[in-house]
């Protein structure tokens, strides 16, 4: 078995296959970046594949934008039309609307900072193997399924031809 620099182990026949090879020279196995079933499970139509924390930040921001928009669209004429001091009522309503929008913005900013910190601290601890598509724990130098050597690929050395 000539597994090592520039080679990975074929999952079917256990032979040595070069990293850039289209197929295994012994059995004809074709390595793929990811199997079609895995790719289908990653996307649901138009929905991007984001982490849960990314979705939380995005939903929080959309909710706060809607809340700020509804607070700033408040019309003081509905309340102040029957008031004795109409101009004072409208001035008070305008100031109140400004304070409300400012407080909502501060609530949004604090929530955004908290969600962003959670997002930063919950980064995925895995990466995809470019040969078999398996999730590999960060820190490991080789894929346990197919033997792909991440350290060798990071060095940028070109793959060599497999040894028969």
Secondary structure, DSSP 4 states (H G I P E B T S, - for coil): ---STTEEE-TTT--EEETT-SS-TTT-----SS-HHHHHHH-BTTB----HHHHHHHHHHHHHHHHHHHHHT--THHHHTT-SSHHHHHHHHHHHHHHHHHHHHHHHHHHHHHHHHHHHHT--SEEE-TTT--EEETT-SB-TTT--BHHHHHHTPPPPPPP-
